[in-house]
Amino acid sequence: MQRPSFSGIEEGMNARPALEPSQIDPKAAAKIAEFQSDVLRDVKEAVARGGVVVVGMAQNPHVKNVRKALDAAGIPFTYLEYGSYFSAWRQRLGIKLWSGWPTFPQVFVKGVLLGGEELTKAAIADGTLKARLGGAS
């Protein structure tokens, strides 16, 4: 099965180890598809609406730092919170498996995963985040 192209990042994505679909039993594949499907539907819908979406968790300083940085830059965003260090770990695991990003926050800009705190702050600082939004803030 050929993997989809993601505008030049497919080489990096292929570097991430993952089972090929032919290596997964159909019953296991069905369970995988069902895992946290309600949470993923909500995240996908928010990301599909565009703009900036921050997916995070309570008590995480990196999530707080990104939200503060976006506020300071005057960039509106949607925030989706999934538990804390003590709850909702399955929901967060589903999100991580879906996006491939291993930590929180997960920041999306116009439907594209930007990354976490470090990459978001860098995109704010160099202007690429606003540029991705079409110059709007």
C-alpha positions in Angstrom: 0.0 0.0 0.0 1.4 3.4 -1.0 1.5 6.1 1.7 -0.1 9.5 0.9 2.1 12.4 0.1 2.3 15.3 2.6 3.8 18.1 0.6 7.4 17.0 0.8 7.5 15.7 4.4 6.8 12.1 3.4 10.4 11.2 3.8 10.4 12.3 7.4 7.1 10.6 8.1 8.4 7.4 6.6 11.2 7.5 9.1 8.7 7.0 11.9 8.4 3.3 12.5 4.9 1.9 12.0 3.4 -1.4 11.0 2.3 -1.7 7.4 -1.5 -2.3 7.0 -0.7 -5.8 5.7 0.9 -6.6 9.0 -2.3 -5.9 11.0 -5.1 -8.4 11.4 -8.4 -7.0 10.2 -9.9 -7.4 13.7 -7.0 -5.6 15.3 -7.4 -2.9 12.6 -11.0 -2.4 13.5 -10.1 -2.0 17.2 -7.4 0.5 16.2 -9.9 2.5 14.1 -12.3 2.6 17.1 -9.7 3.7 19.7 -10.8 7.1 21.1 -12.8 7.8 17.9 -15.1 10.3 19.7 -12.1 12.3 20.9 -10.4 12.2 17.6 -13.6 13.3 15.8 -13.7 16.4 18.0 -10.0 17.2 17.5 -10.3 16.6 13.7 -13.4 18.9 13.5 -11.6 21.7 15.3 -8.5 21.3 13.2 -10.6 21.2 10.0 -12.2 24.6 10.9 -8.8 26.2 10.4 -7.1 28.9 12.4 -4.9 27.9 15.3 -5.9 24.9 17.5 -4.0 24.1 20.7 -4.6 20.6 22.0 -3.3 20.2 25.6 -3.8 19.2 29.1 -4.2 20.9 32.5 -1.1 21.4 34.7 1.3 21.1 31.7 3.6 24.2 31.7 4.4 23.8 28.0 0.7 24.1 27.2 0.4 27.2 29.4 3.5 28.7 27.8 2.1 28.3 24.3 -1.2 29.7 25.2 0.5 32.8 26.8 2.7 33.2 23.8 -0.2 33.1 21.4 -2.2 35.6 23.5 0.8 37.9 23.7 1.2 37.8 19.9 -2.5 38.6 19.5 -3.2 35.3 17.7 -6.6 33.9 18.4 -6.8 30.1 19.0 -9.1 27.3 19.9 -8.0 25.4 23.0 -9.0 21.7 23.5 -8.1 20.3 26.9 -7.9 16.6 27.7 -7.4 15.9 31.3 -4.4 16.4 33.5 -1.4 14.3 34.5 -3.9 12.3 36.6 -6.7 11.8 34.1 -7.7 11.3 30.5 -4.5 9.5 29.5 -6.3 7.2 27.1 -7.8 10.2 25.2 -4.3 11.9 25.0 -2.8 8.6 23.8 -5.4 8.4 21.0 -4.5 12.0 20.0 -0.7 11.2 20.0 -1.2 8.0 17.9 -3.4 9.9 15.4 -1.0 12.9 15.0 2.3 11.2 15.5 3.4 14.0 17.8 4.6 12.5 21.1 3.9 15.4 23.5 1.6 18.2 24.4 0.8 20.8 23.4 0.0 19.9 19.8 -0.5 23.1 17.8 -2.2 23.0 14.4 -2.3 26.0 12.0 -4.9 25.9 9.2 -5.1 22.2 9.5 -1.4 21.5 9.6 0.5 20.2 12.7 3.0 22.9 13.6 4.4 21.0 16.6 4.8 21.8 20.3 6.0 24.7 22.4 9.5 25.2 20.9 8.3 25.2 17.3 5.3 27.3 18.0 7.3 30.0 19.8 9.8 30.0 16.9 7.0 30.4 14.3 5.6 33.3 16.3 9.1 34.9 16.6 10.0 34.6 13.0 6.5 35.5 11.7 5.8 32.2 9.9 2.8 31.5 12.1 1.1 34.7 11.1 2.1 34.2 7.5 0.5 30.7 7.5 -2.7 32.4 8.7 -2.5 34.8 5.7 -1.1 37.7 7.7 -4.2 37.8 9.9 -3.8 37.8 13.7 
